[in-house]
Amino acid sequence: MDNLRYIGLDVHRDTISAAVLNREGQLIMQSVVPTRAPAILDLLDGIRGTLHVTFEEGIHSAWLYDLLQRRVARVLVCDPRKTSLLKSGNKGDLIDARKLAELLRNDALSPVYHGELSSLEVQRRTRSYTMLTEDTTRIMSRVKAVFRGQAVPYHGKSIYRPDRRESYLAQLPTEGLRQRVELLYQELDAVHRLRLRAKREMLAECRKHPAMKWLQSVPFLGKVRTAVLIGRVQTPHRFRTKRQFWSYCGLALETHDSAQYHVLHGQVERKPRFVQVRGLNWNHNHDLKDVFKSAATMAAVREGVFRDYYCGLLAKGIRPEMARLTLARKIAAITLKIWKEGGTFNAEQVKPQAA
């Protein structure tokens, strides 16, 4: 296919810089167009051949992917944290676009998943809910910080209860602090109402998907956790193995090893030492990690088949924190299996050789 064209797009708020390479890597075109759909489509219409396009994950990536996916042969949204070539040498919009095109030609980019239009609405509503949940947590932390800074004692979530607020406000020494907390209380109430609305709409959208019923059959995966799963993962077939899913959920171990072999008696042999474990992988989806960690934490203390599995790990001498991690990985593996195959949860799936 001599008419292959590799297009790198360096996307910004106002403009997009484009570089086009042929199959041999020769630059055949450079251009700068406004970040507008008609201008981008006009640019692509003027390029003959089979078009492969790439750009970095960012605020415009979802919109640009939806715009281009049906108009070119291939769209690859790449992970900007793994494009180290862009950080070396000269930097500029057209230079970066050409580097992206070259990396695409060499198949040296790490893709970020985009697609599965059937779950797009769930994804958007899930993002609204998780965003408002984060805002709620942030406001609550600010309220706590004010009382903690003035050494005002409180217990649990009592400082947020409407019937207890006045008594806590009276313990603040100045009018300025009381006004700040009153404004935070008003903000908390407003965001809380929006969060409940977003939650209702997210769950209503999720009920349209058959996976909702399958996933809810897994113990400790309730409606909200299941909705977040569907919204963030979209389709389980993105992951060929459970280890890939663990990595996406932040449950995979990162290992480091170097100089693994040496020459002994004229023969190359592997050194008899253990691989160094450096903790869990840092590049992951934080919402999914929260889903499985919180599910494992609840499963470890409540009666059921997962608690029996957890107690069996403790009996083997595994530390509690590592046992909870193993339990979270087990729940994630079972979830992926059920989602791919359909059906409901079976206690036999918790056995060590299953899932």
C-alpha positions as CSV (number, residue, x, y, z in Angstrom):
1,M,0.0,0.0,0.0
2,D,2.1,2.8,-1.3
3,N,-0.6,5.4,-0.7
4,L,-0.5,5.1,3.1
5,R,-0.4,8.5,4.8
6,Y,0.6,9.0,8.5
7,I,-0.8,12.1,10.0
8,G,0.3,13.6,13.3
9,L,-1.9,16.2,14.9
10,D,-0.6,18.5,17.7
11,V,-3.9,19.8,19.1
12,H,-4.3,23.1,21.0
13,R,-7.3,25.2,22.1
14,D,-7.3,27.4,19.0
15,T,-5.2,25.6,16.4
16,I,-4.1,22.2,15.2
17,S,-0.7,21.6,13.6
18,A,-0.6,18.7,11.2
19,A,2.3,16.8,9.6
20,V,1.8,14.2,6.9
21,L,4.4,11.5,6.1
22,N,4.3,8.9,3.4
23,R,5.2,5.2,3.8
24,E,8.9,5.9,3.5
25,G,8.8,8.6,6.2
26,Q,9.2,11.6,3.9
27,L,7.4,14.8,4.9
28,I,4.9,15.6,2.2
29,M,2.7,18.2,3.9
30,Q,2.5,20.5,6.9
31,S,-0.4,22.7,7.8
32,V,-2.0,24.7,10.7
33,V,-5.8,24.8,10.9
34,P,-8.3,26.2,13.4
35,T,-9.6,23.7,16.0
36,R,-12.9,23.5,14.2
37,A,-14.6,20.5,12.6
38,P,-15.0,22.0,9.1
39,A,-11.4,23.1,8.9
40,I,-10.1,19.6,10.1
41,L,-12.3,17.8,7.6
42,D,-11.3,20.1,4.7
43,L,-7.6,19.3,5.6
44,L,-8.2,15.5,5.5
45,D,-10.3,15.8,2.2
46,G,-7.2,17.3,0.6
47,I,-5.0,14.4,1.4
48,R,-5.2,11.4,-0.9
49,G,-4.5,7.9,0.2
50,T,-5.3,5.7,3.2
51,L,-5.1,7.9,6.2
52,H,-3.8,6.9,9.6
53,V,-4.1,9.7,12.2
54,T,-2.8,10.1,15.7
55,F,-2.9,12.8,18.4
56,E,-2.3,12.9,22.2
57,E,-5.0,12.2,24.8
58,G,-6.3,15.6,26.1
59,I,-9.4,17.7,26.5
60,H,-10.2,17.6,22.8
61,S,-9.4,13.9,22.3
62,A,-12.9,12.4,22.7
63,W,-14.5,15.0,20.4
64,L,-11.7,14.6,17.8
65,Y,-11.9,10.8,17.9
66,D,-15.7,10.9,17.3
67,L,-15.2,13.3,14.4
68,L,-12.5,11.3,12.6
69,Q,-13.1,7.6,13.3
70,R,-15.5,7.1,10.4
71,R,-13.6,9.3,8.0
72,V,-10.1,7.8,8.1
73,A,-8.8,4.2,8.1
74,R,-7.3,4.4,11.6
75,V,-7.4,6.8,14.5
76,L,-4.9,6.3,17.4
77,V,-5.2,8.4,20.5
78,C,-1.8,8.1,22.2
79,D,-0.8,8.3,25.9
80,P,1.2,11.6,26.3
81,R,3.0,10.1,29.3
82,K,4.7,7.5,27.1
83,T,5.7,9.7,24.1
84,S,9.2,10.4,25.4
85,L,10.5,11.3,22.0
86,L,8.4,14.5,22.1
87,K,10.5,15.7,25.1
88,S,13.8,15.4,23.4
89,G,15.4,17.9,20.9
90,N,13.7,21.0,19.6
91,K,10.1,21.6,20.4
92,G,7.3,23.3,18.5
93,D,3.9,22.6,17.2
94,L,4.9,21.5,13.7
95,I,7.9,19.6,15.1
96,D,5.7,17.8,17.6
97,A,3.2,16.9,14.9
98,R,5.9,15.4,12.7
99,K,7.3,13.4,15.7
100,L,3.9,12.0,16.3
101,A,3.5,11.0,12.7
102,E,6.9,9.4,12.7
103,L,6.0,7.4,15.9
104,L,2.8,6.3,14.3
105,R,4.6,5.1,11.2
106,N,7.0,3.1,13.4
107,D,4.1,1.7,15.5
108,A,5.8,3.1,18.6
109,L,2.8,4.7,20.3
110,S,0.8,3.5,23.3
111,P,-2.9,3.8,22.5
112,V,-5.6,5.1,24.9
113,Y,-8.9,3.4,24.5
114,H,-11.7,5.3,22.8
115,G,-14.9,3.8,21.4
116,E,-17.9,1.6,22.3
117,L,-20.6,4.2,21.4
118,S,-23.3,2.1,23.1
119,S,-21.8,3.0,26.5
120,L,-20.9,6.6,25.7
121,E,-23.9,8.0,27.6
122,V,-23.1,5.9,30.7
123,Q,-19.5,7.1,30.5
124,R,-20.5,10.8,30.4
125,R,-23.0,10.4,33.2
126,T,-20.5,8.5,35.3
127,R,-18.0,11.3,34.9
128,S,-20.6,13.8,36.1
129,Y,-21.3,11.7,39.2
130,T,-17.6,11.1,40.1
131,M,-16.8,14.8,39.5
132,L,-19.5,15.9,41.9
133,T,-18.4,13.2,44.4
134,E,-14.9,14.6,44.3
135,D,-16.3,18.1,44.8
136,T,-18.3,17.0,47.8
137,T,-15.2,15.4,49.4
138,R,-13.2,18.5,48.7
139,I,-15.7,20.8,50.4
140,M,-16.1,18.4,53.4
141,S,-12.3,18.4,53.8
142,R,-12.2,22.2,53.9
143,V,-14.9,22.3,56.6
144,K,-12.9,19.9,58.7
145,A,-9.8,21.9,58.2
146,V,-11.4,25.0,59.7
147,F,-12.5,23.2,62.8
148,R,-9.2,21.3,63.1
149,G,-7.3,24.5,62.8
150,Q,-9.1,26.0,65.8
151,A,-8.8,22.8,67.9
152,V,-12.6,22.3,67.9
153,P,-13.3,18.6,68.7
154,Y,-15.8,16.7,66.5
155,H,-16.8,13.1,66.0
156,G,-17.3,11.4,62.6
157,K,-19.6,13.3,60.3
158,S,-21.4,15.2,63.0
159,I,-20.1,18.6,61.8
160,Y,-22.0,18.2,58.5
161,R,-25.4,17.4,60.1
162,P,-27.8,20.3,59.6
163,D,-29.1,20.0,63.2
164,R,-25.6,20.2,64.7
165,R,-24.1,22.9,62.6
166,E,-25.1,25.9,64.8
167,S,-23.5,24.3,67.9
168,Y,-20.2,23.8,66.0
169,L,-20.3,27.3,64.5
170,A,-20.7,28.8,67.9
171,Q,-17.3,27.3,69.0
172,L,-15.4,29.3,66.3
173,P,-13.7,32.3,67.8
174,T,-14.2,34.9,65.0
175,E,-17.0,36.1,62.7
176,G,-14.8,35.6,59.6
177,L,-14.3,31.9,60.4
178,R,-18.0,31.4,61.0
179,Q,-18.9,33.1,57.7
180,R,-16.4,30.9,55.8
181,V,-17.9,27.7,57.3
182,E,-21.5,28.9,56.6
183,L,-20.6,29.5,52.9
184,L,-19.0,26.0,52.8
185,Y,-22.1,24.5,54.3
186,Q,-24.2,26.2,51.6
187,E,-21.9,25.0,48.9
188,L,-22.0,21.5,50.3
189,D,-25.8,21.4,50.3
190,A,-25.9,22.6,46.7
191,V,-23.4,20.1,45.4
192,H,-25.0,17.3,47.4
193,R,-28.3,17.9,45.6
194,L,-26.6,17.9,42.2
195,R,-24.8,14.8,43.1
196,L,-28.0,13.0,44.0
197,R,-29.5,14.1,40.7
198,A,-26.4,12.9,38.8
199,K,-26.6,9.6,40.6
200,R,-30.2,9.0,39.6
201,E,-29.5,9.8,36.0
202,M,-26.4,7.6,35.9
203,L,-28.3,4.6,37.3
204,A,-31.2,5.1,35.0
205,E,-28.9,5.0,32.0
206,C,-27.1,2.0,33.3
207,R,-30.3,-0.1,33.6
208,K,-30.4,-0.1,29.8
209,H,-27.3,-2.4,29.7
210,P,-27.6,-6.2,30.4
211,A,-24.2,-6.1,32.1
212,M,-25.8,-4.2,35.0
213,K,-27.6,-7.3,36.2
214,W,-24.6,-9.6,35.7
215,L,-22.2,-7.4,37.6
216,Q,-24.6,-6.7,40.5
217,S,-24.7,-10.4,41.2
218,V,-21.0,-10.2,42.4
219,P,-21.1,-9.6,46.2
220,F,-20.3,-6.0,47.2
221,L,-20.7,-4.6,43.7
222,G,-23.8,-2.5,44.2
223,K,-25.6,-0.2,41.8
224,V,-23.1,2.7,42.0
225,R,-20.0,0.6,41.8
226,T,-21.5,-1.3,38.8
227,A,-22.4,1.9,37.1
228,V,-18.9,3.3,37.5
229,L,-17.5,0.0,36.1
230,I,-19.6,0.2,33.0
231,G,-18.9,3.9,32.5
232,R,-15.2,3.6,32.9
233,V,-14.5,0.2,31.2
234,Q,-17.3,0.4,28.6
235,T,-16.5,-3.1,27.3
236,P,-14.6,-6.0,29.0
237,H,-13.2,-7.2,25.6
238,R,-10.6,-4.5,25.7
239,F,-8.7,-6.8,28.1
240,R,-7.5,-10.1,26.8
241,T,-6.4,-11.3,30.3
242,K,-7.2,-10.6,33.9
243,R,-3.6,-9.2,34.4
244,Q,-4.3,-6.5,31.8
245,F,-7.5,-5.6,33.7
246,W,-5.5,-5.6,37.1
247,S,-3.1,-3.1,35.6
248,Y,-5.8,-0.8,34.4
249,C,-7.4,-0.9,37.8
250,G,-4.1,-0.2,39.7
251,L,-3.9,-3.7,41.2
252,A,-0.8,-4.9,39.3
253,L,2.6,-5.2,40.9
254,E,5.5,-3.3,39.3
255,T,8.7,-5.3,39.3
256,H,12.3,-4.2,38.6
257,D,15.2,-6.4,37.6
258,S,18.5,-5.7,35.9
259,A,21.6,-7.7,35.0
260,Q,19.6,-10.9,35.2
261,Y,22.3,-13.2,33.7
262,H,25.9,-13.9,34.3
263,V,28.6,-16.2,32.8
264,L,29.5,-19.1,35.1
265,H,32.0,-21.7,34.0
266,G,31.7,-20.5,30.4
267,Q,27.9,-20.8,30.4
268,V,25.3,-18.0,30.5
269,E,23.1,-18.6,33.5
270,R,20.4,-16.6,35.3
271,K,21.4,-15.1,38.6
272,P,19.7,-16.8,41.6
273,R,18.1,-13.7,43.1
274,F,14.5,-12.5,43.4
275,V,12.9,-9.8,41.3
276,Q,12.4,-6.5,43.2
277,V,8.8,-5.5,43.7
278,R,8.3,-1.7,43.7
279,G,4.6,-1.6,44.7
280,L,1.4,-1.2,42.6
281,N,1.4,0.3,39.2
282,W,0.9,4.1,39.3
283,N,-0.6,4.5,35.8
284,H,-4.2,3.4,36.3
285,N,-7.8,4.4,36.5
286,H,-8.4,5.8,40.0
287,D,-12.1,5.3,40.0
288,L,-11.8,1.6,39.3
289,K,-9.1,1.1,41.9
290,D,-11.5,2.7,44.5
291,V,-14.3,0.4,43.3
292,F,-12.4,-2.8,43.9
293,K,-10.5,-1.7,47.0
294,S,-13.7,-0.5,48.8
295,A,-15.4,-3.8,47.7
296,A,-12.5,-5.8,49.1
297,T,-12.5,-3.8,52.4
298,M,-16.2,-4.5,52.9
299,A,-15.9,-8.2,51.9
300,A,-13.1,-8.7,54.4
301,V,-15.3,-7.9,57.4
302,R,-18.7,-9.1,56.4
303,E,-19.9,-12.7,56.4
304,G,-19.7,-14.5,53.0
305,V,-17.6,-16.5,50.6
306,F,-15.1,-13.6,50.1
307,R,-14.5,-13.3,53.9
308,D,-13.8,-17.0,54.0
309,Y,-11.3,-16.5,51.2
310,Y,-9.7,-13.6,53.0
311,C,-9.4,-15.5,56.3
312,G,-7.8,-18.4,54.4
313,L,-5.1,-16.0,53.1
314,L,-4.5,-14.7,56.7
315,A,-4.1,-18.3,57.9
316,K,-1.3,-18.8,55.4
317,G,0.6,-16.0,57.0
318,I,-0.1,-13.3,54.5
319,R,-0.2,-9.8,55.9
320,P,-3.7,-8.2,56.1
321,E,-3.0,-5.4,53.6
322,M,-1.6,-7.9,51.1
323,A,-4.6,-10.2,51.7
324,R,-7.0,-7.4,50.9
325,L,-5.1,-6.7,47.7
326,T,-5.3,-10.3,46.7
327,L,-9.0,-10.3,47.5
328,A,-9.5,-7.1,45.4
329,R,-7.7,-8.9,42.5
330,K,-9.9,-11.9,42.9
331,I,-13.1,-9.8,42.8
332,A,-11.7,-8.0,39.7
333,A,-10.9,-11.2,38.0
334,I,-14.4,-12.7,38.7
335,T,-16.0,-9.4,37.5
336,L,-14.1,-9.5,34.2
337,K,-15.0,-13.2,33.7
338,I,-18.7,-12.7,34.4
339,W,-18.9,-9.6,32.2
340,K,-17.3,-11.4,29.2
341,E,-19.3,-14.6,29.5
342,G,-22.6,-13.3,30.9
343,G,-24.4,-15.1,33.6
344,T,-24.2,-14.5,37.4
345,F,-21.9,-15.0,40.3
346,N,-21.2,-18.5,41.5
347,A,-19.3,-19.2,44.8
348,E,-17.2,-21.8,43.0
349,Q,-15.5,-18.9,41.1
350,V,-13.8,-17.9,44.4
351,K,-11.7,-21.1,44.5
352,P,-8.0,-20.4,43.9
353,Q,-7.9,-22.2,40.5
354,A,-11.0,-20.3,39.2
355,A,-11.2,-16.9,37.6
